[in-house]
C-alpha cells in the first residue's frame, strides 16, 4: 500500500493514478476531499483500490493520524510519496513572511513528520520514501529564493534520512524526483507571482504523467537498486 500526499491534483494525482494502475492500493491525502474523491473514483473505475484521507498536513498530529488511518483501511504500508507542496514567488530579501511560513510548513515540516511516521510503520524489510523535490532544489531561480530554500531542505532531508536508515541497518530506500516546470496549478500560481504564465515560458512544460513515470521507475527498481535523485526537465528548459 502507498500513501500519496498532494493527491488531489497535479503530480500527486498523476502518481496516485499510476500506482493504482500498477495494482497498488493508494491512500490519497490532501485538504480538498471533493477533489480526492474524484481521483479515487477514477482509480477504482480503472480497477484499482483507493481510499480518501482528507487532512491538513500543517497540523502536527496529522501525520500520525494519516498513517494510522491508511494502515487501518488498506493494510501494510510499503511506500510513501511526499508530493504535497506549496510554491510562492517570494524573494529572501523582501518576501512575505506568511508565504515563507506556509512553504516551510508544507514543503519541509509536513514531509519530515510524515516520513518519520511512515518509517515507523514500514515492514521489517523496509519500505520506500519518495520526495517530490524540484529543480529549484539544485539551483536558485531569480525571485524564487525561499521556495528554493525549502527544496534544498527536501534534498538535505532525503540525504539525512538515508544516512540514518543505513546507520541502523534499515533497508528502506529514499528517492527524490526533481522536475523542472510541470503543467500544474502549483506552477501556474508560482509563475503568476512573477507576472508570467506557463504559455509564456517559450517551451512546453512537463505533464504530471511524465513525472509519475519517473516515480514508478524509482519505485519499481530492483530491491538492490536505490535511485537517489532523478532530475527531469522539459526538453526546452535551458536552466
PAROTOR-668645 format. One line per 4 residues: number of its first residue (from 1); their letters; for each residue x, y, z of N, C-alpha, C, O. Coordinates in steps of 0.2 Angstrom, whole numbers, plus 5000, padded with zeros to 4 digits. Layout:
PAROTOR-668645
NUM> A> X,Y,Z,X,Y,Z,X,Y,Z,X,Y,Z | ...;
***
This chain:
PAROTOR-668645
1> XXXX> 5004,4994,5000,5000,5000,5000,5004,5006,5000,5010,5006,5003 | 5002,5011,4997,5006,5018,4996,5001,5023,4999,4995,5024,4998 | 5005,5028,5002,5002,5035,5004,5004,5040,4999,5010,5040,4998 | 5000,5044,4996,5002,5049,4992,4999,5055,4994,4993,5056,4994;
5> XXXX> 5003,5060,4996,5001,5067,4998,5000,5071,4992,5003,5070,4987 | 4996,5077,4993,4995,5081,4987,4992,5078,4982,4993,5079,4976 | 4987,5072,4983,4985,5068,4978,4978,5071,4975,4975,5067,4971 | 4976,5077,4977,4970,5079,4974,4971,5082,4967,4966,5083,4963;
9> XXXX> 4977,5084,4965,4978,5086,4958,4985,5086,4956,4989,5083,4960 | 4987,5088,4950,4994,5089,4948,4998,5082,4949,4995,5077,4947 | 5004,5083,4951,5009,5077,4951,5006,5072,4956,5006,5066,4954 | 5004,5074,4962,5001,5069,4966,4996,5065,4964,4995,5059,4965;
13> XXXX> 4991,5068,4960,4985,5065,4957,4988,5060,4952,4985,5054,4951 | 4993,5062,4948,4995,5058,4942,4999,5052,4945,4998,5046,4943 | 5003,5053,4951,5006,5047,4954,5001,5042,4957,5002,5036,4956 | 4996,5045,4960,4991,5040,4963,4988,5036,4958,4987,5030,4959;
17> XXXX> 4986,5039,4952,4983,5035,4947,4988,5030,4944,4986,5024,4943 | 4994,5032,4943,4999,5027,4941,5000,5021,4945,5001,5015,4943 | 5000,5023,4952,5001,5017,4957,4995,5013,4957,4995,5007,4957 | 4989,5016,4956,4983,5012,4956,4983,5007,4950,4981,5001,4951;
21> XXXX> 4985,5010,4944,4985,5006,4938,4990,5000,4939,4989,4995,4935 | 4995,5001,4943,5000,4996,4944,4998,4991,4949,5002,4986,4951 | 4992,4991,4952,4989,4986,4956,4991,4988,4964,4991,4983,4968 | 4993,4994,4965,4995,4996,4972,4989,5000,4975,4987,5005,4972;
25> XXXX> 4987,4998,4981,4982,5001,4985,4985,5008,4987,4990,5009,4989 | 4981,5013,4986,4983,5020,4987,4979,5024,4992,4973,5024,4991 | 4982,5027,4997,4979,5031,5002,4980,5038,4999,4986,5041,4999 | 4975,5042,4997,4975,5048,4994,4974,5054,5000,4969,5054,5003;
29> XXXX> 4979,5058,5000,4979,5063,5006,4980,5070,5003,4984,5071,4999 | 4976,5074,5005,4976,5082,5004,4970,5085,5008,4967,5082,5011 | 4970,5091,5007,4965,5095,5011,4958,5095,5007,4953,5095,5011 | 4958,5094,5001,4951,5095,4997,4948,5088,4996,4950,5084,4991;
33> XXXX> 4943,5087,5000,4940,5080,5000,4937,5079,4993,4937,5073,4990 | 4933,5084,4991,4929,5083,4984,4934,5081,4979,4933,5076,4975 | 4940,5084,4978,4945,5083,4973,4948,5076,4974,4949,5072,4969 | 4949,5074,4980,4952,5067,4982,4947,5062,4980,4949,5057,4977;
37> XXXX> 4941,5063,4981,4936,5058,4979,4935,5057,4972,4934,5052,4969 | 4936,5063,4968,4936,5062,4961,4942,5058,4958,4941,5053,4954 | 4948,5059,4961,4954,5055,4959,4953,5047,4961,4954,5043,4957 | 4950,5046,4967,4949,5040,4970,4944,5036,4965,4944,5030,4964;
41> XXXX> 4938,5040,4963,4934,5037,4958,4937,5034,4952,4935,5029,4949 | 4941,5038,4949,4945,5037,4943,4949,5030,4944,4949,5026,4940 | 4952,5030,4950,4957,5024,4951,4952,5018,4952,4954,5013,4949 | 4947,5018,4955,4943,5012,4956,4939,5010,4950,4939,5004,4948;
45> XXXX> 4937,5015,4946,4934,5014,4939,4939,5010,4935,4937,5006,4930 | 4945,5011,4936,4951,5008,4932,4953,5001,4935,4957,4998,4932 | 4949,4999,4940,4951,4993,4943,4956,4993,4949,4958,4988,4951 | 4957,4999,4951,4962,4999,4957,4958,5000,4963,4952,5000,4964;
49> XXXX> 4962,5001,4969,4960,5002,4975,4962,5009,4978,4968,5010,4978 | 4958,5013,4981,4960,5019,4983,4955,5021,4989,4949,5020,4990 | 4958,5024,4994,4955,5027,5000,4956,5034,5001,4962,5037,4999 | 4951,5038,5003,4952,5046,5003,4953,5047,5011,4950,5045,5015;
53> XXXX> 4959,5051,5012,4960,5054,5019,4961,5061,5018,4966,5064,5016 | 4956,5065,5020,4957,5072,5020,4960,5075,5026,4958,5073,5032 | 4965,5078,5025,4969,5080,5031,4973,5087,5029,4975,5088,5024 | 4974,5091,5035,4979,5097,5034,4985,5095,5037,4986,5095,5043;
57> XXXX> 4990,5094,5033,4997,5091,5035,5001,5096,5039,5006,5095,5041 | 4998,5103,5039,5002,5108,5043,5001,5106,5050,5004,5109,5055 | 4995,5103,5052,4994,5101,5059,4999,5096,5062,5000,5091,5058 | 5002,5097,5067,5007,5092,5070,5005,5085,5071,5009,5081,5070;
61> XXXX> 4999,5084,5072,4997,5077,5074,4994,5074,5067,4992,5068,5067 | 4994,5078,5062,4990,5075,5056,4994,5069,5053,4991,5064,5051 | 5001,5069,5053,5005,5064,5050,5003,5057,5054,5002,5052,5050 | 5003,5057,5060,5002,5051,5064,4995,5048,5062,4994,5042,5061;
65> XXXX> 4990,5053,5062,4983,5051,5061,4982,5048,5053,4979,5043,5052 | 4986,5051,5049,4985,5049,5042,4988,5042,5041,4985,5038,5038 | 4994,5041,5044,4997,5034,5043,4993,5029,5047,4992,5023,5044 | 4990,5030,5053,4986,5025,5056,4980,5024,5052,4978,5018,5052;
69> XXXX> 4977,5029,5049,4971,5028,5045,4972,5024,5039,4968,5020,5037 | 4977,5026,5036,4979,5022,5029,4980,5015,5031,4978,5010,5027 | 4984,5013,5036,4985,5006,5038,4979,5002,5040,4978,4997,5038 | 4975,5006,5044,4968,5003,5046,4964,5001,5040,4960,4996,5040;
73> XXXX> 4964,5005,5035,4960,5004,5029,4963,5000,5023,4959,4996,5020 | 4969,5000,5022,4972,4997,5017,4978,4992,5018,4980,4988,5014 | 4979,4991,5025,4984,4986,5027,4991,4988,5027,4993,4994,5028 | 4996,4984,5025,5003,4986,5026,5005,4991,5022,5004,4992,5016;
77> XXXX> 5009,4996,5025,5012,5002,5021,5019,5000,5019,5023,4998,5023 | 5020,5001,5012,5026,5000,5009,5029,5006,5006,5035,5007,5005 | 5025,5011,5004,5028,5017,5000,5024,5023,5003,5019,5023,5004 | 5029,5028,5003,5026,5035,5005,5029,5040,4999,5035,5040,4998;
81> XXXX> 5024,5043,4996,5026,5048,4991,5024,5055,4994,5018,5056,4994 | 5029,5059,4995,5028,5066,4998,5027,5070,4992,5032,5073,4990 | 5021,5072,4990,5020,5076,4984,5017,5083,4986,5017,5087,4982 | 5014,5083,4992,5011,5089,4994,5016,5095,4994,5022,5094,4996;
85> XXXX> 5014,5101,4991,5019,5106,4991,5016,5113,4990,5010,5113,4987 | 5019,5118,4991,5017,5125,4990,5022,5129,4987,5028,5128,4989 | 5021,5133,4982,5026,5137,4978,5023,5144,4978,5018,5145,4975 | 5027,5148,4981,5026,5155,4981,5032,5159,4978,5037,5157,4979;
89> XXXX> 5031,5164,4973,5036,5168,4971,5038,5173,4976,5035,5178,4976 | 5043,5171,4980,5045,5175,4986,5052,5176,4987,5055,5171,4989 | 5055,5182,4986,5062,5183,4987,5064,5182,4994,5060,5183,4999 | 5070,5181,4996,5073,5181,5003,5074,5188,5005,5075,5189,5011;
93> XXXX> 5075,5193,5001,5076,5200,5004,5070,5203,5006,5070,5206,5012 | 5065,5203,5002,5059,5206,5004,5052,5202,5003,5047,5205,5002 | 5053,5196,5004,5047,5191,5003,5042,5192,5009,5044,5195,5014 | 5036,5189,5008,5031,5189,5013,5032,5183,5018,5033,5178,5016;
97> XXXX> 5032,5185,5025,5034,5180,5030,5028,5175,5030,5030,5169,5031 | 5022,5176,5029,5017,5171,5029,5018,5166,5023,5017,5160,5024 | 5020,5169,5017,5022,5164,5012,5028,5160,5014,5027,5154,5012 | 5033,5162,5017,5038,5158,5019,5036,5153,5024,5038,5147,5024;
101> XXXX> 5032,5155,5029,5029,5150,5034,5025,5145,5031,5026,5139,5033 | 5021,5146,5026,5017,5141,5023,5021,5136,5019,5020,5130,5019 | 5026,5139,5015,5030,5134,5011,5034,5130,5016,5035,5124,5014 | 5037,5133,5021,5041,5129,5025,5037,5123,5029,5039,5118,5030;
105> XXXX> 5031,5125,5031,5027,5121,5035,5025,5115,5030,5025,5109,5033 | 5023,5116,5024,5021,5110,5020,5027,5107,5017,5027,5101,5017 | 5031,5111,5014,5036,5108,5009,5042,5104,5014,5045,5099,5011 | 5043,5106,5020,5048,5103,5024,5045,5100,5030,5046,5094,5031;
109> XXXX> 5042,5103,5035,5040,5100,5041,5035,5095,5040,5035,5089,5043 | 5030,5096,5036,5025,5091,5035,5028,5084,5032,5026,5079,5034 | 5032,5085,5027,5036,5080,5024,5040,5076,5029,5040,5070,5029 | 5044,5080,5033,5048,5076,5038,5044,5072,5043,5045,5067,5045;
113> XXXX> 5038,5075,5046,5034,5072,5050,5031,5066,5047,5031,5060,5051 | 5028,5066,5041,5025,5060,5038,5030,5055,5037,5029,5049,5037 | 5036,5057,5035,5042,5052,5033,5043,5048,5040,5044,5042,5040 | 5044,5052,5045,5045,5048,5052,5040,5043,5054,5041,5038,5056;
117> XXXX> 5033,5045,5053,5028,5041,5055,5028,5035,5050,5026,5029,5052 | 5029,5036,5044,5028,5031,5039,5034,5025,5040,5033,5019,5040 | 5040,5028,5041,5046,5023,5043,5044,5019,5049,5046,5013,5049 | 5041,5022,5054,5039,5018,5060,5034,5012,5058,5034,5008,5062;
121> XXXX> 5031,5013,5053,5025,5008,5051,5027,5003,5045,5024,4999,5044 | 5033,5005,5042,5035,5000,5037,5037,4993,5039,5038,4992,5045 | 5036,4988,5035,5038,4981,5037,5045,4981,5039,5049,4985,5038 | 5047,4975,5042,5054,4974,5044,5059,4974,5038,5065,4977,5039;
125> XXXX> 5057,4972,5033,5062,4973,5027,5062,4980,5024,5066,4981,5019 | 5059,4985,5027,5059,4991,5024,5054,4993,5019,5051,4989,5016 | 5054,5000,5018,5049,5002,5013,5053,5007,5008,5059,5006,5007 | 5049,5012,5005,5052,5017,5001,5049,5023,5002,5043,5024,5002;
129> XXXX> 5053,5028,5003,5051,5035,5004,5053,5039,4998,5059,5039,4996 | 5048,5042,4995,5050,5046,4989,5047,5053,4990,5041,5055,4991 | 5052,5058,4989,5050,5065,4990,5050,5068,4983,5054,5067,4978 | 5045,5072,4981,5044,5076,4975,5048,5083,4977,5045,5087,4980;
133> XXXX> 5054,5083,4974,5058,5089,4975,5057,5094,4970,5051,5095,4967 | 5062,5097,4967,5061,5102,4962,5068,5103,4959,5073,5103,4963 | 5068,5106,4953,5075,5108,4950,5077,5114,4954,5083,5116,4954 | 5072,5117,4958,5074,5123,4962,5078,5121,4968,5081,5125,4972;
137> XXXX> 5078,5114,4969,5082,5112,4975,5090,5110,4972,5094,5108,4976 | 5091,5112,4966,5098,5111,4963,5101,5117,4961,5107,5118,4960 | 5097,5122,4960,5099,5129,4958,5094,5134,4960,5088,5132,4960 | 5096,5140,4961,5091,5145,4964,5088,5150,4958,5092,5153,4955;
141> XXXX> 5082,5149,4956,5079,5154,4951,5078,5161,4954,5077,5162,4960 | 5079,5166,4950,5078,5173,4952,5071,5174,4955,5066,5172,4952 | 5071,5177,4960,5064,5179,4963,5061,5173,4967,5057,5175,4971 | 5063,5167,4966,5060,5161,4970,5064,5159,4975,5065,5153,4976;
145> XXXX> 5068,5163,4979,5073,5161,4983,5071,5157,4989,5074,5152,4991 | 5065,5159,4992,5063,5155,4998,5060,5148,4996,5061,5143,5000 | 5057,5148,4990,5054,5141,4988,5060,5137,4987,5060,5131,4989 | 5066,5139,4984,5072,5135,4983,5075,5133,4989,5077,5127,4990;
149> XXXX> 5075,5137,4994,5077,5135,5001,5074,5129,5003,5077,5125,5006 | 5067,5129,5003,5063,5123,5005,5065,5117,5001,5065,5112,5004 | 5066,5118,4995,5068,5112,4991,5075,5109,4992,5076,5104,4991 | 5079,5114,4993,5086,5112,4995,5085,5108,5002,5089,5103,5003;
153> XXXX> 5081,5110,5006,5080,5107,5013,5077,5100,5011,5079,5095,5015 | 5073,5099,5006,5070,5092,5005,5075,5088,5003,5076,5082,5005 | 5080,5090,4999,5086,5086,4997,5090,5084,5003,5092,5078,5003 | 5091,5089,5007,5095,5088,5013,5092,5083,5018,5095,5078,5021;
157> XXXX> 5085,5083,5018,5081,5078,5022,5082,5071,5019,5083,5067,5023 | 5082,5071,5013,5082,5064,5010,5089,5061,5011,5090,5055,5013 | 5094,5065,5011,5101,5063,5012,5102,5061,5020,5105,5056,5021 | 5099,5065,5024,5100,5064,5031,5096,5057,5033,5098,5053,5037;
161> XXXX> 5090,5056,5030,5086,5051,5031,5090,5044,5029,5090,5039,5032 | 5093,5045,5023,5096,5039,5020,5102,5037,5025,5103,5031,5026 | 5106,5042,5027,5111,5041,5031,5109,5037,5038,5112,5032,5040 | 5104,5040,5041,5102,5037,5047,5099,5030,5047,5100,5026,5051;
165> XXXX> 5095,5029,5041,5092,5022,5040,5098,5017,5039,5098,5012,5042 | 5103,5019,5035,5109,5014,5034,5112,5013,5041,5115,5007,5042 | 5113,5018,5045,5117,5018,5051,5113,5013,5056,5117,5009,5060 | 5107,5012,5055,5104,5007,5060,5102,5001,5056,5098,4997,5059;
169> XXXX> 5104,5000,5050,5103,4994,5046,5096,4993,5043,5094,4987,5041 | 5093,4998,5042,5086,4999,5039,5087,4999,5032,5090,5003,5029 | 5083,4994,5028,5084,4994,5021,5079,4999,5017,5079,4998,5011 | 5076,5003,5020,5071,5007,5017,5075,5012,5012,5080,5015,5014;
173> XXXX> 5072,5012,5006,5075,5016,5001,5072,5023,5001,5067,5024,5003 | 5076,5028,4999,5075,5035,4999,5076,5038,4992,5082,5037,4989 | 5071,5041,4989,5072,5044,4982,5069,5051,4982,5064,5053,4985 | 5073,5056,4978,5070,5062,4976,5069,5062,4969,5073,5060,4965;
177> XXXX> 5063,5065,4967,5062,5066,4960,5061,5074,4959,5057,5077,4962 | 5066,5077,4955,5066,5084,4955,5065,5087,4948,5069,5087,4944 | 5058,5089,4947,5057,5091,4940,5057,5098,4939,5058,5102,4944 | 5058,5100,4933,5058,5107,4931,5050,5109,4931,5046,5107,4934;
181> XXXX> 5048,5114,4926,5042,5116,4926,5037,5111,4924,5038,5107,4919 | 5032,5110,4927,5026,5105,4926,5020,5108,4925,5018,5113,4929 | 5016,5106,4921,5009,5109,4920,5004,5107,4925,5001,5103,4925 | 5005,5111,4931,5001,5110,4937,4998,5117,4939,5001,5122,4938;
185> XXXX> 4993,5117,4944,4991,5123,4947,4996,5126,4951,4997,5132,4952 | 5001,5122,4954,5006,5125,4958,5011,5129,4954,5013,5134,4956 | 5013,5126,4948,5017,5130,4944,5014,5136,4941,5017,5142,4941 | 5007,5136,4940,5004,5142,4937,5004,5147,4942,5004,5153,4941;
189> XXXX> 5002,5145,4949,5002,5150,4954,5009,5153,4955,5010,5159,4956 | 5014,5149,4955,5021,5152,4956,5023,5157,4950,5025,5162,4952 | 5021,5155,4944,5023,5160,4939,5019,5166,4939,5021,5171,4937 | 5013,5165,4941,5009,5171,4942,5012,5177,4946,5011,5183,4945;
193> XXXX> 5015,5174,4951,5019,5179,4956,5024,5183,4952,5026,5188,4954 | 5027,5180,4947,5032,5183,4943,5029,5187,4937,5033,5189,4933 | 5023,5187,4936,5020,5190,4931,5020,5186,4924,5020,5189,4919 | 5021,5179,4925,5022,5175,4919,5016,5170,4919,5012,5169,4924;
197> XXXX> 5016,5166,4914,5012,5160,4913,5016,5154,4910,5021,5155,4908 | 5013,5148,4911,5016,5143,4908,5017,5144,4900,5022,5141,4897 | 5012,5147,4897,5012,5148,4890,5018,5153,4888,5020,5153,4882 | 5020,5157,4893,5025,5162,4891,5032,5160,4892,5037,5163,4890;
201> XXXX> 5033,5154,4894,5039,5151,4895,5043,5150,4889,5049,5150,4888 | 5040,5149,4883,5043,5148,4877,5045,5141,4875,5048,5139,4870 | 5042,5136,4879,5043,5129,4878,5038,5125,4882,5034,5128,4886 | 5037,5119,4880,5031,5115,4883,5033,5112,4890,5038,5109,4890;
205> XXXX> 5030,5114,4895,5031,5111,4901,5030,5104,4902,5026,5101,4897 | 5033,5100,4906,5031,5093,4908,5024,5092,4909,5021,5097,4912 | 5021,5086,4908,5015,5084,4911,5015,5081,4917,5021,5077,4918 | 5011,5081,4922,5011,5077,4928,5013,5070,4927,5016,5066,4931;
209> XXXX> 5010,5067,4921,5011,5060,4920,5018,5058,4918,5021,5053,4919 | 5022,5063,4915,5029,5062,4914,5033,5061,4921,5037,5057,4921 | 5031,5065,4926,5034,5064,4932,5032,5058,4936,5036,5054,4939 | 5026,5056,4935,5023,5050,4938,5027,5044,4935,5029,5039,4939;
213> XXXX> 5029,5044,4929,5033,5038,4926,5040,5038,4929,5042,5033,4930 | 5043,5044,4931,5049,5044,4934,5048,5041,4941,5053,5037,4944 | 5043,5042,4944,5041,5040,4951,5041,5032,4951,5044,5029,4955 | 5037,5030,4946,5036,5022,4945,5043,5019,4944,5044,5013,4946;
217> XXXX> 5047,5022,4940,5054,5019,4938,5058,5018,4945,5061,5013,4946 | 5058,5023,4949,5062,5023,4955,5059,5017,4960,5062,5013,4963 | 5052,5017,4960,5049,5013,4965,5049,5006,4963,5049,5001,4967 | 5049,5004,4956,5049,4998,4954,5056,4995,4952,5057,4990,4949;
221> XXXX> 5062,4999,4954,5068,4996,4953,5070,4990,4957,5067,4990,4962 | 5074,4986,4955,5076,4980,4959,5078,4982,4966,5080,4988,4968 | 5076,4978,4971,5077,4979,4978,5085,4981,4979,5086,4984,4984 | 5089,4979,4975,5096,4980,4976,5098,4987,4973,5104,4989,4974;
225> XXXX> 5094,4991,4970,5095,4997,4967,5091,5003,4971,5085,5002,4973 | 5095,5008,4973,5092,5014,4976,5093,5020,4971,5099,5022,4971 | 5088,5022,4968,5088,5028,4964,5088,5034,4969,5083,5036,4972 | 5093,5038,4969,5094,5043,4974,5090,5050,4972,5086,5052,4976;
229> XXXX> 5091,5052,4966,5088,5058,4963,5088,5058,4956,5092,5056,4952 | 5082,5059,4954,5080,5060,4946,5079,5067,4945,5074,5070,4948 | 5083,5070,4940,5082,5077,4938,5078,5076,4931,5081,5073,4927 | 5073,5079,4930,5069,5079,4924,5067,5086,4922,5063,5089,4926;
233> XXXX> 5069,5088,4916,5067,5095,4913,5063,5094,4907,5063,5089,4904 | 5059,5099,4906,5056,5100,4899,5062,5100,4894,5067,5103,4896 | 5061,5097,4888,5067,5097,4883,5069,5104,4882,5075,5105,4880 | 5064,5109,4882,5066,5116,4880,5068,5120,4886,5070,5126,4885;
237> XXX> 5068,5118,4892,5070,5122,4898,5078,5122,4898,5081,5117,4899 | 5081,5128,4898,5088,5129,4897,5091,5128,4904,5097,5126,4905 | 5088,5131,4910,5091,5131,4916,5087,5128,4921,5089,5127,4927;
***
